[in-house]
Amino acid sequence: MIQNTVPETLLEFINYSTDLLKKNNIEDARLNTEIMMCDVLRCDRMSLYLNFERPLTKDEIKIAEDFLNRRIMHEPLQYILGKSSFYGLEFIVNKNVLIPRPETELLVEKILTDIKDSGQNKVSIFEIGSGTGCISIAIAKELEKKNIIYEIFSIDNSKNAIEVAEQNRKLNNIDHKFLRFYYKDVFEIGKLNKQFDYIVSNPPYISFDEYSGLQPEVRDNEPDIALTDFDDGLKFFKRIFLIASDDKFTGSLYCEIGYGQKGSIENLLRKYNFTHYSFLKDYGNIDRILVVRK
């Protein structure tokens, strides 16, 4: 911390930390500070407000200082805390996996709506790009609530990501019999050896040219292989479309896509002879979800 006198009470520490984060151009400085202090004190924000005059112990100050200094360096709050929320669930996160985004919840929501509307009581899903496992785990939890039988196979080309996904599967009490994570590179797959009702993916879709312009929280902390294909942003879509174009796959494909990619992706869809497809907008009115039906 950049001062000789350490704030002793909770409110003093919150005010000081908020000012310091603002000076370092951290957005939502007060909210960031409160969330970090909730984690340090193992309490909710209401308890925080009711105990502003509470003195902090030396151990609490030490932990809070560490959190604060890391946030000043633009390390994402989720990595500092080691956790993130997604679709009402908690997930372990670290620098080996992409932090789950709110937009991706829409991808989960649309697949679940499709399953519900189809009236199926048993579904099989293939996910390309496990990451934290948040997409497959969120779908699994919701299908269990609806008493729908499911099997989900999810692959990722990062062993470290698979380890995190497995931790999250256990954390959220999903049986390995129904959801399995595999270390596998999608570019080693030409066709599926099993029939699936759905293919789902939130692939790395940021082009390498755009990658350098990302915010430092993202560019300097989150795994590059989960963000960019080191090419034009379409490399993974080409492989996914190749797999989905196989005559043996008769299900539906759901993908999250990047800002401004709709036109390029439509060209690819025509190349692979897909005719039944649509784009769904996110809450910012951006084309975000691609749905392809065979």
N, C-alpha and C positions, 0 to 999 in steps of 0.2 A: 504494500500500500504506500501511496506517496504522501505521507504525512507523519509527523513525529508522534502526535497524540492519537491513539486509536480510539474511535468512538466506543463508548462502553455500553450504552443501551441499544436496544433493538431499533428504535426510531432514529437515533443518531446514526447508526450504521446504515440504515436504509437510505436516509437523506444523503449521507456522504457518498455512498455507492452510486446512487442515482445521478448525482452531479458528475461524478467521475466518468460514468458510462456516457452521459450526454456529451461531455467534453471530448470523448473518443468516438463520437458519431455512431453510437449504438442506438438503433431504433427501439422504441418502447422501453426506455431505460428503467423507469419505475417498475413496470410489470416484470421485466427481467430480474430486477433486484428482489422483488417480493417472491417470485417463484424460487429463486436460489435460496432465499432465507427459509422458505417453507421446507425445502429439502434438508437444509442444515438442521432445523429445529424439529423436523418430522411432524409438521402440523399443517393444517389447511390455512387458507388466507384469512378466514374469519378469526381464527385463533391468533393469527399474526396481529390483526387490528386490535384485538382485545388485550394484547400484551406488549404494547409499544414501549412501555417504561421498563420492561424486563431487562435486567443486566445480562450481558452475554458472558459466557465462560471463556477462558483462554482457548480451550479446544474448539469451541464454536467459532470464535473469531479467526482462528487459524484456518479452519475449513472454509469459512466465508471469504477470507482474503484470497485463498487459492482459487476459488470459484470466480471471484471478481477479476483477478489478474488474468485468468484464462479468457474471460469474456471480453476484457479490454483488447486482447489480442485477436478478437473476432472469431474465437472458437464457438461454434454453435452451442446454444444452451442445452440442446438435447444430448450432445456428446459430453458436456460437463456433468450433467446429471446421470448419464448412462441409460436414459430411458426416453420414450416418446409415446404419445397416444395416437391411436388410429382406429377409427370405427368403434369407438367406445372401449377399446382394449388397450392394455399396456404392453409395450414391446421394449426389449433390451436393444440398445443401439450403441455402436462404437464406430471408429473410423474405417472399419472394413465394410460398412453397409451404408447405403443411402438413407437419409432420414425420411420417413414416410411423409408424404405431402397430402394436404386436404383434397386436392384435385383427384388424387388416386382413389379416394373414397367413392367418388362418382363412378369409377370403373367397377368397383365392387357392387355398388348399388344397382347398376344397370344389369349386371349379370344375374344378380339375385332376383330382380324383377322379371327377367326373361325366364328363369327357371320356374318361378312361381306361375307366370302366365302360361307356360307350356303344360302345366299340370303333371310334370314328371315327378315320380316318387323315388327315382334313382338316377344319379348323374355321375359322369366321369369327366374330369377336368385335367388338362395338361397346361402347366404354367411354364413360361420361358422367362427366366430371370427371377430367382427367389428373393434375393436381397434379404431383408429382415424376416421374410416369410409373411409379411403383413397381409398381402392380398389373399393368399391361400388360407391363412388362419382365420381371417375375418369371414371369408366365405364359409369355411367349415363350421365355425361357431353358429352362424345364422342358419345353415342347413340343419344342424342338430336341433335347433329350436323348433324348426318346422317338421322335424321327424322325417327328413328326406335322407335316404341312404346315399352316400357319396364315396368316391375315391378320387384323390387328387395326387398327381405326380408333378413335382416341381423341380426344375433344374437350374443350376447356376454355374458359371465358369470360374467362380472363386471359392476355394476350399474354406476360406475364412468366413465368407458370407453363409455358406452352408452350416457351419458351426453355430453362427448366430441364429439362423433360422431354426435349427434344432433346439436351441435353448428356448426360443420363443414358443415353439410347439409345446414343449414341456411346461413352460410357464403358463400357457393358456389351456392346458389339460386336453390336448388333442391326441388321440390315439394314433400311434405310428402305423397301425393297420390301415387307416383311412387316409392319412396324409404322409407322403414320403418325399423327402428332399434328397436330391442326387447331385453329386459333383459331375457336371457334364457340359461340354461346350456345344451350343446349338449349331455351330458350323460343322460339327461332326455328324449331324443328323440330316439325312436326305429325305427320308420319309418316316412316318410313324409305324411302329410294328404293332400298334394296338389302336382300336377305335376309341375316340373320345367324343363326347357331346360338345365340349367347349375347349378352345385354345385361348389362353389369356396371357397378355404380356404388357409390361411397362418397360420397354427396352431402353437402352441408352440412345437418345434421339437428338442430342445436341451436337451440331457439327463442330469439327475441330476449330474452324474459324471463329465460331461464336463462343467457344469454351473459354478463351482467354479474357473475354469481356464479362464473365460471370462475377457476381459479388464475391468478395474475399472469403466470407463465411462458407460459401459453397466451393469455390475454386480451390482454395488452399486447405480445405479440411475433408470434404467428402471424396470418396474414391472416384478417381477419374474414369475407371472402366465402367462405373455405374451411370455415368453422366454422358459421356461422348463415345462415339464409335471411331474416333480419330480419323474421320472421313467426312462425308457429306451429311451425316445424320440419318441416312436411309439404309445403311448397310444391314442392320438387323431386320428391318422391315422386308428387305429382299429375301432374306433367308426364311423368315416366318411365312411370307406369302408362298414361297416355294414349297414349304412343308404343307401348308394348308391347301395348296392347289392339287395335291394328290387326290385322285378319284376316290380312294378309300376313306378319305376324311369327308364326312357328310354333315358335320356339325356347324357350329358358329364360332367365329373368331372375334375376340374383343381385344383392342389395343389402345393404350394411351398414346397420343401423338403430341408433337411439339407445336409451339406457336408458328403459324405461317406455313405449316407442312402439308396442308390439305391438298393443294394442287399437285405437288410432287408425288404424294401418295396415291392420288387418283390415277396419275399416269402409270404408276407401278401396278395398280390393281388391274388396269386394262391390259397391261403387258402379260399378267398372269391369268387373264380371261375371267376375272371376277366381274359379275354384273349386278349382283344383289348386295349392295352395301350402302351404308349411311354414316353420317358424321353427327355426333351429339355435342352440343355446346356445354361448357362448364359455367359456373356462376358468374364468371367475368365475360360471358358471351363469346368465348374463344372456342373454336372447334378443338375438342379435347379427346373425344372417344370415337374410335372407328369400330363399326360393327359390320362384319362380313358374314353373309349366310350362303351356304352351299345349296 
